[in-house]
Amino acid sequence: MTFDKEEGYALSTAQHSTAQHSTAQHSTAQHSTAQHSTAQHSTAQHSTAQHSDK
């Protein structure tokens, strides 16, 4: 019974550590995407302005 309790604690700690690491990577990916999206949006507006001028 003591062995089972110790194994459960180790598993819980490992999962907690992984969850925090995953969140950090996810946050970076979302931030990068947001900036990229803005750059693309700016290009689309520029293209439309040139087309209207013609």
N, CA, C, O and CB atoms as a CASP TS submission, in Angstrom:
PFRMAT TS
TARGET T0000
AUTHOR 0000-0000-0000
METHOD Language model
MODEL 1
PARENT N/A
ATOM      1  N   MET     1       0.838  -1.198   0.000  1.00  0.00           N
ATOM      2  CA  MET     1       0.000   0.000   0.000  1.00  0.00           C
ATOM      3  C   MET     1       0.888   1.270   0.000  1.00  0.00           C
ATOM      4  O   MET     1       0.534   2.287  -0.596  1.00  0.00           O
ATOM      5  CB  MET     1      -0.956  -0.006   1.239  1.00  0.00           C
ATOM      6  N   THR     2       2.014   1.184   0.664  1.00  0.00           N
ATOM      7  CA  THR     2       2.910   2.344   0.705  1.00  0.00           C
ATOM      8  C   THR     2       3.504   2.609  -0.668  1.00  0.00           C
ATOM      9  O   THR     2       3.722   3.759  -1.049  1.00  0.00           O
ATOM     10  CB  THR     2       4.033   2.128   1.734  1.00  0.00           C
ATOM     11  N   PHE     3       3.763   1.541  -1.409  1.00  0.00           N
ATOM     12  CA  PHE     3       4.366   1.669  -2.741  1.00  0.00           C
ATOM     13  C   PHE     3       3.399   2.370  -3.699  1.00  0.00           C
ATOM     14  O   PHE     3       3.795   3.195  -4.523  1.00  0.00           O
ATOM     15  CB  PHE     3       4.758   0.277  -3.299  1.00  0.00           C
ATOM     16  N   ASP     4       2.123   2.014  -3.563  1.00  0.00           N
ATOM     17  CA  ASP     4       1.098   2.580  -4.446  1.00  0.00           C
ATOM     18  C   ASP     4       0.954   4.080  -4.201  1.00  0.00           C
ATOM     19  O   ASP     4       0.783   4.850  -5.146  1.00  0.00           O
ATOM     20  CB  ASP     4      -0.260   1.871  -4.231  1.00  0.00           C
ATOM     21  N   LYS     5       1.023   4.496  -2.946  1.00  0.00           N
ATOM     22  CA  LYS     5       0.862   5.908  -2.605  1.00  0.00           C
ATOM     23  C   LYS     5       2.039   6.730  -3.141  1.00  0.00           C
ATOM     24  O   LYS     5       1.860   7.848  -3.623  1.00  0.00           O
ATOM     25  CB  LYS     5       0.738   6.082  -1.076  1.00  0.00           C
ATOM     26  N   GLU     6       3.227   6.167  -3.052  1.00  0.00           N
ATOM     27  CA  GLU     6       4.418   6.896  -3.507  1.00  0.00           C
ATOM     28  C   GLU     6       4.403   7.053  -5.028  1.00  0.00           C
ATOM     29  O   GLU     6       4.793   8.093  -5.559  1.00  0.00           O
ATOM     30  CB  GLU     6       5.706   6.166  -3.059  1.00  0.00           C
ATOM     31  N   GLU     7       3.955   6.023  -5.709  1.00  0.00           N
ATOM     32  CA  GLU     7       3.917   6.069  -7.179  1.00  0.00           C
ATOM     33  C   GLU     7       2.882   7.106  -7.641  1.00  0.00           C
ATOM     34  O   GLU     7       3.115   7.830  -8.609  1.00  0.00           O
ATOM     35  CB  GLU     7       3.581   4.659  -7.769  1.00  0.00           C
ATOM     36  N   GLY     8       1.760   7.170  -6.956  1.00  0.00           N
ATOM     37  CA  GLY     8       0.711   8.124  -7.310  1.00  0.00           C
ATOM     38  C   GLY     8       1.187   9.552  -7.150  1.00  0.00           C
ATOM     39  O   GLY     8       0.828  10.417  -7.950  1.00  0.00           O
ATOM     40  N   TYR     9       1.993   9.815  -6.127  1.00  0.00           N
ATOM     41  CA  TYR     9       2.501  11.166  -5.874  1.00  0.00           C
ATOM     42  C   TYR     9       3.477  11.584  -6.977  1.00  0.00           C
ATOM     43  O   TYR     9       3.458  12.725  -7.440  1.00  0.00           O
ATOM     44  CB  TYR     9       3.193  11.237  -4.490  1.00  0.00           C
ATOM     45  N   ALA    10       4.317  10.653  -7.384  1.00  0.00           N
ATOM     46  CA  ALA    10       5.305  10.943  -8.427  1.00  0.00           C
ATOM     47  C   ALA    10       4.597  11.239  -9.748  1.00  0.00           C
ATOM     48  O   ALA    10       5.015  12.121 -10.498  1.00  0.00           O
ATOM     49  CB  ALA    10       6.292   9.757  -8.595  1.00  0.00           C
ATOM     50  N   LEU    11       3.544  10.510 -10.023  1.00  0.00           N
ATOM     51  CA  LEU    11       2.807  10.693 -11.274  1.00  0.00           C
ATOM     52  C   LEU    11       2.105  12.059 -11.270  1.00  0.00           C
ATOM     53  O   LEU    11       2.081  12.757 -12.284  1.00  0.00           O
ATOM     54  CB  LEU    11       1.771   9.545 -11.474  1.00  0.00           C
ATOM     55  N   SER    12       1.540  12.425 -10.125  1.00  0.00           N
ATOM     56  CA  SER    12       0.830  13.694 -10.000  1.00  0.00           C
ATOM     57  C   SER    12       1.792  14.864 -10.202  1.00  0.00           C
ATOM     58  O   SER    12       1.444  15.848 -10.854  1.00  0.00           O
ATOM     59  CB  SER    12       0.141  13.795  -8.626  1.00  0.00           C
ATOM     60  N   THR    13       2.978  14.761  -9.654  1.00  0.00           N
ATOM     61  CA  THR    13       3.971  15.832  -9.775  1.00  0.00           C
ATOM     62  C   THR    13       4.429  15.967 -11.217  1.00  0.00           C
ATOM     63  O   THR    13       4.605  17.080 -11.714  1.00  0.00           O
ATOM     64  CB  THR    13       5.177  15.564  -8.856  1.00  0.00           C
ATOM     65  N   ALA    14       4.622  14.849 -11.885  1.00  0.00           N
ATOM     66  CA  ALA    14       5.076  14.868 -13.274  1.00  0.00           C
ATOM     67  C   ALA    14       4.022  15.514 -14.170  1.00  0.00           C
ATOM     68  O   ALA    14       4.360  16.274 -15.077  1.00  0.00           O
ATOM     69  CB  ALA    14       5.390  13.440 -13.760  1.00  0.00           C
ATOM     70  N   GLN    15       2.768  15.220 -13.925  1.00  0.00           N
ATOM     71  CA  GLN    15       1.695  15.778 -14.739  1.00  0.00           C
ATOM     72  C   GLN    15       1.583  17.292 -14.526  1.00  0.00           C
ATOM     73  O   GLN    15       1.322  18.042 -15.467  1.00  0.00           O
ATOM     74  CB  GLN    15       0.359  15.091 -14.407  1.00  0.00           C
ATOM     75  N   HIS    16       1.781  17.725 -13.290  1.00  0.00           N
ATOM     76  CA  HIS    16       1.686  19.149 -12.976  1.00  0.00           C
ATOM     77  C   HIS    16       2.791  19.923 -13.696  1.00  0.00           C
ATOM     78  O   HIS    16       2.555  21.002 -14.240  1.00  0.00           O
ATOM     79  CB  HIS    16       1.773  19.377 -11.448  1.00  0.00           C
ATOM     80  N   SER    17       3.975  19.370 -13.692  1.00  0.00           N
ATOM     81  CA  SER    17       5.122  20.011 -14.328  1.00  0.00           C
ATOM     82  C   SER    17       4.896  20.106 -15.839  1.00  0.00           C
ATOM     83  O   SER    17       5.205  21.124 -16.458  1.00  0.00           O
ATOM     84  CB  SER    17       6.425  19.231 -14.019  1.00  0.00           C
ATOM     85  N   THR    18       4.365  19.055 -16.412  1.00  0.00           N
ATOM     86  CA  THR    18       4.118  19.022 -17.860  1.00  0.00           C
ATOM     87  C   THR    18       3.053  20.049 -18.248  1.00  0.00           C
ATOM     88  O   THR    18       3.165  20.702 -19.285  1.00  0.00           O
ATOM     89  CB  THR    18       3.680  17.604 -18.304  1.00  0.00           C
ATOM     90  N   ALA    19       2.040  20.188 -17.428  1.00  0.00           N
ATOM     91  CA  ALA    19       0.957  21.122 -17.729  1.00  0.00           C
ATOM     92  C   ALA    19       1.478  22.554 -17.771  1.00  0.00           C
ATOM     93  O   ALA    19       1.082  23.337 -18.635  1.00  0.00           O
ATOM     94  CB  ALA    19      -0.169  20.996 -16.690  1.00  0.00           C
ATOM     95  N   GLN    20       2.367  22.898 -16.838  1.00  0.00           N
ATOM     96  CA  GLN    20       2.908  24.251 -16.796  1.00  0.00           C
ATOM     97  C   GLN    20       3.803  24.514 -18.002  1.00  0.00           C
ATOM     98  O   GLN    20       3.784  25.605 -18.571  1.00  0.00           O
ATOM     99  CB  GLN    20       3.688  24.475 -15.497  1.00  0.00           C
ATOM    100  N   HIS    21       4.569  23.532 -18.379  1.00  0.00           N
ATOM    101  CA  HIS    21       5.479  23.674 -19.522  1.00  0.00           C
ATOM    102  C   HIS    21       4.662  23.842 -20.808  1.00  0.00           C
ATOM    103  O   HIS    21       4.999  24.655 -21.669  1.00  0.00           O
ATOM    104  CB  HIS    21       6.431  22.438 -19.631  1.00  0.00           C
ATOM    105  N   SER    22       3.609  23.077 -20.920  1.00  0.00           N
ATOM    106  CA  SER    22       2.761  23.112 -22.114  1.00  0.00           C
ATOM    107  C   SER    22       2.106  24.489 -22.257  1.00  0.00           C
ATOM    108  O   SER    22       1.971  25.008 -23.365  1.00  0.00           O
ATOM    109  CB  SER    22       1.679  22.002 -22.049  1.00  0.00           C
ATOM    110  N   THR    23       1.707  25.063 -21.145  1.00  0.00           N
ATOM    111  CA  THR    23       1.050  26.373 -21.174  1.00  0.00           C
ATOM    112  C   THR    23       2.015  27.451 -21.659  1.00  0.00           C
ATOM    113  O   THR    23       1.628  28.340 -22.418  1.00  0.00           O
ATOM    114  CB  THR    23       0.505  26.735 -19.779  1.00  0.00           C
ATOM    115  N   ALA    24       3.256  27.374 -21.225  1.00  0.00           N
ATOM    116  CA  ALA    24       4.255  28.376 -21.614  1.00  0.00           C
ATOM    117  C   ALA    24       4.487  28.332 -23.122  1.00  0.00           C
ATOM    118  O   ALA    24       4.592  29.374 -23.768  1.00  0.00           O
ATOM    119  CB  ALA    24       5.587  28.142 -20.858  1.00  0.00           C
ATOM    120  N   GLN    25       4.566  27.141 -23.673  1.00  0.00           N
ATOM    121  CA  GLN    25       4.798  27.000 -25.105  1.00  0.00           C
ATOM    122  C   GLN    25       3.562  27.464 -25.880  1.00  0.00           C
ATOM    123  O   GLN    25       3.681  28.081 -26.938  1.00  0.00           O
ATOM    124  CB  GLN    25       5.148  25.534 -25.461  1.00  0.00           C
ATOM    125  N   HIS    26       2.395  27.165 -25.351  1.00  0.00           N
ATOM    126  CA  HIS    26       1.149  27.525 -26.033  1.00  0.00           C
ATOM    127  C   HIS    26       0.997  29.055 -26.088  1.00  0.00           C
ATOM    128  O   HIS    26       0.556  29.615 -27.091  1.00  0.00           O
ATOM    129  CB  HIS    26      -0.073  26.883 -25.310  1.00  0.00           C
ATOM    130  N   SER    27       1.371  29.702 -24.998  1.00  0.00           N
ATOM    131  CA  SER    27       1.259  31.150 -24.916  1.00  0.00           C
ATOM    132  C   SER    27       2.149  31.814 -25.970  1.00  0.00           C
ATOM    133  O   SER    27       1.747  32.792 -26.600  1.00  0.00           O
ATOM    134  CB  SER    27       1.634  31.640 -23.506  1.00  0.00           C
ATOM    135  N   THR    28       3.335  31.289 -26.153  1.00  0.00           N
ATOM    136  CA  THR    28       4.278  31.848 -27.131  1.00  0.00           C
ATOM    137  C   THR    28       3.728  31.673 -28.543  1.00  0.00           C
ATOM    138  O   THR    28       3.844  32.573 -29.375  1.00  0.00           O
ATOM    139  CB  THR    28       5.671  31.171 -27.006  1.00  0.00           C
ATOM    140  N   ALA    29       3.138  30.532 -28.807  1.00  0.00           N
ATOM    141  CA  ALA    29       2.615  30.247 -30.142  1.00  0.00           C
ATOM    142  C   ALA    29       1.462  31.195 -30.468  1.00  0.00           C
ATOM    143  O   ALA    29       1.355  31.695 -31.588  1.00  0.00           O
ATOM    144  CB  ALA    29       2.149  28.776 -30.244  1.00  0.00           C
ATOM    145  N   GLN    30       0.601  31.437 -29.477  1.00  0.00           N
ATOM    146  CA  GLN    30      -0.538  32.311 -29.711  1.00  0.00           C
ATOM    147  C   GLN    30      -0.090  33.754 -29.931  1.00  0.00           C
ATOM    148  O   GLN    30      -0.660  34.465 -30.759  1.00  0.00           O
ATOM    149  CB  GLN    30      -1.513  32.235 -28.539  1.00  0.00           C
ATOM    150  N   HIS    31       0.925  34.183 -29.195  1.00  0.00           N
ATOM    151  CA  HIS    31       1.428  35.549 -29.318  1.00  0.00           C
ATOM    152  C   HIS    31       2.037  35.758 -30.707  1.00  0.00           C
ATOM    153  O   HIS    31       1.835  36.793 -31.343  1.00  0.00           O
ATOM    154  CB  HIS    31       2.475  35.850 -28.214  1.00  0.00           C
ATOM    155  N   SER    32       2.774  34.768 -31.151  1.00  0.00           N
ATOM    156  CA  SER    32       3.428  34.844 -32.458  1.00  0.00           C
ATOM    157  C   SER    32       2.363  34.913 -33.563  1.00  0.00           C
ATOM    158  O   SER    32       2.507  35.660 -34.531  1.00  0.00           O
ATOM    159  CB  SER    32       4.370  33.618 -32.677  1.00  0.00           C
ATOM    160  N   THR    33       1.312  34.136 -33.403  1.00  0.00           N
ATOM    161  CA  THR    33       0.245  34.097 -34.406  1.00  0.00           C
ATOM    162  C   THR    33      -0.487  35.441 -34.467  1.00  0.00           C
ATOM    163  O   THR    33      -0.851  35.904 -35.547  1.00  0.00           O
ATOM    164  CB  THR    33      -0.753  32.958 -34.091  1.00  0.00           C
ATOM    165  N   ALA    34      -0.696  36.054 -33.323  1.00  0.00           N
ATOM    166  CA  ALA    34      -1.408  37.325 -33.271  1.00  0.00           C
ATOM    167  C   ALA    34      -0.632  38.404 -34.018  1.00  0.00           C
ATOM    168  O   ALA    34      -1.223  39.200 -34.748  1.00  0.00           O
ATOM    169  CB  ALA    34      -1.646  37.750 -31.816  1.00  0.00           C
ATOM    170  N   GLN    35       0.676  38.437 -33.844  1.00  0.00           N
ATOM    171  CA  GLN    35       1.496  39.441 -34.512  1.00  0.00           C
ATOM    172  C   GLN    35       1.536  39.180 -36.014  1.00  0.00           C
ATOM    173  O   GLN    35       1.511  40.110 -36.820  1.00  0.00           O
ATOM    174  CB  GLN    35       2.921  39.450 -33.930  1.00  0.00           C
ATOM    175  N   HIS    36       1.598  37.915 -36.373  1.00  0.00           N
ATOM    176  CA  HIS    36       1.654  37.541 -37.788  1.00  0.00           C
ATOM    177  C   HIS    36       0.335  37.931 -38.469  1.00  0.00           C
ATOM    178  O   HIS    36       0.328  38.417 -39.600  1.00  0.00           O
ATOM    179  CB  HIS    36       1.930  36.008 -37.950  1.00  0.00           C
ATOM    180  N   SER    37      -0.753  37.716 -37.777  1.00  0.00           N
ATOM    181  CA  SER    37      -2.072  38.009 -38.328  1.00  0.00           C
ATOM    182  C   SER    37      -2.204  39.510 -38.609  1.00  0.00           C
ATOM    183  O   SER    37      -2.792  39.906 -39.614  1.00  0.00           O
ATOM    184  CB  SER    37      -3.183  37.538 -37.360  1.00  0.00           C
ATOM    185  N   THR    38      -1.667  40.322 -37.736  1.00  0.00           N
ATOM    186  CA  THR    38      -1.738  41.775 -37.909  1.00  0.00           C
ATOM    187  C   THR    38      -0.959  42.201 -39.149  1.00  0.00           C
ATOM    188  O   THR    38      -1.402  43.074 -39.896  1.00  0.00           O
ATOM    189  CB  THR    38      -1.193  42.500 -36.660  1.00  0.00           C
ATOM    190  N   ALA    39       0.193  41.588 -39.364  1.00  0.00           N
ATOM    191  CA  ALA    39       1.025  41.930 -40.519  1.00  0.00           C
ATOM    192  C   ALA    39       0.293  41.579 -41.814  1.00  0.00           C
ATOM    193  O   ALA    39       0.341  42.332 -42.787  1.00  0.00           O
ATOM    194  CB  ALA    39       2.387  41.195 -40.451  1.00  0.00           C
ATOM    195  N   GLN    40      -0.373  40.445 -41.817  1.00  0.00           N
ATOM    196  CA  GLN    40      -1.097  40.014 -43.003  1.00  0.00           C
ATOM    197  C   GLN    40      -2.288  40.941 -43.249  1.00  0.00           C
ATOM    198  O   GLN    40      -2.602  41.262 -44.395  1.00  0.00           O
ATOM    199  CB  GLN    40      -1.567  38.549 -42.853  1.00  0.00           C
ATOM    200  N   HIS    41      -2.940  41.363 -42.183  1.00  0.00           N
ATOM    201  CA  HIS    41      -4.101  42.240 -42.315  1.00  0.00           C
ATOM    202  C   HIS    41      -3.679  43.581 -42.931  1.00  0.00           C
ATOM    203  O   HIS    41      -4.383  44.144 -43.769  1.00  0.00           O
ATOM    204  CB  HIS    41      -4.777  42.461 -40.934  1.00  0.00           C
ATOM    205  N   SER    42      -2.531  44.070 -42.502  1.00  0.00           N
ATOM    206  CA  SER    42      -2.017  45.340 -42.995  1.00  0.00           C
ATOM    207  C   SER    42      -1.736  45.239 -44.496  1.00  0.00           C
ATOM    208  O   SER    42      -1.996  46.178 -45.248  1.00  0.00           O
ATOM    209  CB  SER    42      -0.736  45.748 -42.226  1.00  0.00           C
ATOM    210  N   THR    43      -1.213  44.109 -44.915  1.00  0.00           N
ATOM    211  CA  THR    43      -0.896  43.897 -46.331  1.00  0.00           C
ATOM    212  C   THR    43      -2.183  43.869 -47.161  1.00  0.00           C
ATOM    213  O   THR    43      -2.218  44.390 -48.276  1.00  0.00           O
ATOM    214  CB  THR    43      -0.098  42.578 -46.523  1.00  0.00           C
ATOM    215  N   ALA    44      -3.214  43.272 -46.626  1.00  0.00           N
ATOM    216  CA  ALA    44      -4.477  43.156 -47.349  1.00  0.00           C
ATOM    217  C   ALA    44      -5.084  44.542 -47.573  1.00  0.00           C
ATOM    218  O   ALA    44      -5.625  44.818 -48.643  1.00  0.00           O
ATOM    219  CB  ALA    44      -5.465  42.249 -46.578  1.00  0.00           C
ATOM    220  N   GLN    45      -4.996  45.402 -46.575  1.00  0.00           N
ATOM    221  CA  GLN    45      -5.540  46.747 -46.697  1.00  0.00           C
ATOM    222  C   GLN    45      -4.736  47.562 -47.706  1.00  0.00           C
ATOM    223  O   GLN    45      -5.297  48.354 -48.463  1.00  0.00           O
ATOM    224  CB  GLN    45      -5.551  47.448 -45.332  1.00  0.00           C
ATOM    225  N   HIS    46      -3.438  47.367 -47.712  1.00  0.00           N
ATOM    226  CA  HIS    46      -2.562  48.092 -48.640  1.00  0.00           C
ATOM    227  C   HIS    46      -2.900  47.699 -50.081  1.00  0.00           C
ATOM    228  O   HIS    46      -2.962  48.542 -50.976  1.00  0.00           O
ATOM    229  CB  HIS    46      -1.060  47.797 -48.330  1.00  0.00           C
ATOM    230  N   SER    47      -3.114  46.414 -50.276  1.00  0.00           N
ATOM    231  CA  SER    47      -3.430  45.898 -51.607  1.00  0.00           C
ATOM    232  C   SER    47      -4.761  46.493 -52.093  1.00  0.00           C
ATOM    233  O   SER    47      -4.894  46.840 -53.267  1.00  0.00           O
ATOM    234  CB  SER    47      -3.498  44.341 -51.592  1.00  0.00           C
ATOM    235  N   THR    48      -5.715  46.606 -51.214  1.00  0.00           N
ATOM    236  CA  THR    48      -7.027  47.138 -51.578  1.00  0.00           C
ATOM    237  C   THR    48      -6.919  48.616 -51.954  1.00  0.00           C
ATOM    238  O   THR    48      -7.581  49.067 -52.889  1.00  0.00           O
ATOM    239  CB  THR    48      -8.028  46.952 -50.419  1.00  0.00           C
ATOM    240  N   ALA    49      -6.101  49.360 -51.244  1.00  0.00           N
ATOM    241  CA  ALA    49      -5.945  50.792 -51.509  1.00  0.00           C
ATOM    242  C   ALA    49      -5.348  51.008 -52.895  1.00  0.00           C
ATOM    243  O   ALA    49      -5.760  51.920 -53.612  1.00  0.00           O
ATOM    244  CB  ALA    49      -5.056  51.454 -50.433  1.00  0.00           C
ATOM    245  N   GLN    50      -4.389  50.184 -53.272  1.00  0.00           N
ATOM    246  CA  GLN    50      -3.744  50.319 -54.569  1.00  0.00           C
ATOM    247  C   GLN    50      -4.739  49.986 -55.681  1.00  0.00           C
ATOM    248  O   GLN    50      -4.751  50.621 -56.735  1.00  0.00           O
ATOM    249  CB  GLN    50      -2.501  49.405 -54.659  1.00  0.00           C
ATOM    250  N   HIS    51      -5.565  48.983 -55.424  1.00  0.00           N
ATOM    251  CA  HIS    51      -6.536  48.554 -56.436  1.00  0.00           C
ATOM    252  C   HIS    51      -7.570  49.674 -56.660  1.00  0.00           C
ATOM    253  O   HIS    51      -7.991  49.925 -57.790  1.00  0.00           O
ATOM    254  CB  HIS    51      -7.244  47.222 -55.997  1.00  0.00           C
ATOM    255  N   SER    52      -7.961  50.327 -55.587  1.00  0.00           N
ATOM    256  CA  SER    52      -8.956  51.384 -55.663  1.00  0.00           C
ATOM    257  C   SER    52      -8.392  52.571 -56.448  1.00  0.00           C
ATOM    258  O   SER    52      -9.118  53.225 -57.196  1.00  0.00           O
ATOM    259  CB  SER    52      -9.396  51.823 -54.246  1.00  0.00           C
ATOM    260  N   ASP    53      -7.116  52.841 -56.279  1.00  0.00           N
ATOM    261  CA  ASP    53      -6.468  53.959 -56.961  1.00  0.00           C
ATOM    262  C   ASP    53      -6.474  53.744 -58.478  1.00  0.00           C
ATOM    263  O   ASP    53      -6.605  54.688 -59.258  1.00  0.00           O
ATOM    264  CB  ASP    53      -5.022  54.134 -56.451  1.00  0.00           C
ATOM    265  N   LYS    54      -6.331  52.494 -58.863  1.00  0.00           N
ATOM    266  CA  LYS    54      -6.288  52.165 -60.290  1.00  0.00           C
ATOM    267  C   LYS    54      -7.681  52.356 -60.891  1.00  0.00           C
ATOM    268  O   LYS    54      -7.874  52.134 -62.086  1.00  0.00           O
ATOM    269  CB  LYS    54      -5.784  50.700 -60.513  1.00  0.00           C
TER
END
